[in-house]
């Protein structure tokens, strides 16, 4: 995984998307003195079956901010697209391109944009829409002739994004050693307590540790037998 960069912007659909693995890599990037900001396209308000969206949105926002703080991320923004029905298209690309122009990242991180997580595990429409729009926005942010209103708002084009790294892709190409960031990643996922408690009857910590060792172990087989966070990397 490239290390010659200073700023990353992570763009995902829902609170918890970064905590299912990627946070271990983010923690070790922060250890290395890099800056990482989070952009959440929705508040994940449709993600808790036992809680109405109006109540779930502030709970999930709070959990996401606590979760980010656990790995050392203090910049967390929400775009307020509707959870579950995020639409891929110019409006989403524009909102992400605006954030790319504000943060000027060399690296954009997003979540799996492909149809499945591998095999027959079907991906969600939100992940696909946001992943694809994040890949597109890396170029959109640098083109002054599309989304011209952004420049009128003072957001200068930014063509300095050199890679988009897609977490949880079924076609990983690169990886980050997960060991250093693992404990913080476990705690960052545990911060999504209302979500996890509604999702499973298992003890939250057992659930999180089991998931994290499965996820980083799956990648390990292809990356030198060490627990790893894998990414599909798209250089630009
Ligand atoms: Zn999600």
Boltz pocket constraint, residues with backbone or C-beta under 6 A from the ligand:
constraints:
  - pocket:
      binder: B
      contacts: [[A, 13], [A, 14], [A, 15], [A, 16], [A, 17], [A, 127]]
      max_distance: 6.0
